[in-house]
Amino acid sequence: MNRLVPLLLILGACKNDYTFPGGEDPFVSADPGDVGTWLSLDVAPDGTRMTMAYYDRSQGALMYAIGTPILAPLGSAPASTEGDASWIWSYEKVDGWAGSNGLDPGDRGLYASQRTAPDGTVWIAYADANGGLWTAHRTGGPVWVLEAADPVGGAWASLALDAEGQPVIAHQDETKGTLRVTRQVDGGWQSEEAYVGQLFSGTDAEGNAVLRPAGAGKFADLHISDGMERVAFYDTAQQELVLIGGEAGG
């Protein structure tokens, strides 16, 4: 892994728009279908609102929502609920929905992982049905910029932000069973293999031959802090938990 940097934990004024002018209602039908897979939560830079990305399996599409808490005023509610929050949610369609031309871009939004940068930019990493890694980012208003980041593989995407608020994504190439890391470099996307999985060949408790294909990178979880970038994941071939990392600039 290269260009490893620490994550700055900054809560400040949000420069981008979180008012959601003209925000959309959630998709509603007689049968709401299968909504909420690959749910990913974060907190807005103001420290109070909650951000959420999730996959709508029924529509094959990616959704985004932001929740604003409504606190019960002190003295106006029983002690057991005083200060508890209920939430008002605003929703936006991100990717995988038919456009104004009626064309459906396809099934997108699997393995959604999102973070909100200190300047208010929202980043989401996710995969499409073909296995490619995509990103979406929002800098204000309900407008999303969609980019194909790595066609090799986007399963088990885990997104974190570096010290400059730029996205770094750990994800799996399911075909090869390798862990990949993708980051934004000079306005584009750069990917590398961070851990190459190995097939397992051995015997079980009864002495029967066992062969498992390489499977590094499942359930990837990326964290950046204290000048270190670390990824934990499950290796299905070796059936073990793996933790890798490197120092900034390593």
ABEGO torsion letter per residue (X at the ends): XBGBBBBBBBBBBBABBAAGBGBBBBBBBABAEBBGBGBBBBBBAAGABBBBBBBBAAAGBBBBBBBBBBBBBBGABBAAABGBBBBBBBBBBABGBBBAAGBBAEBBGBGBBBBBBAAGBBBBBBBBAAGBBBBBBBAEEBBBBBBBABAAEABGBBBBBBAAGBBBBBBBBAAAGBBBBBBBBGGBBBBBBABBBBBBBBBBAAGBBBBBBBABGBGBBBBBBGGBBBBBBBBAAAGBBBBBBBBBGX
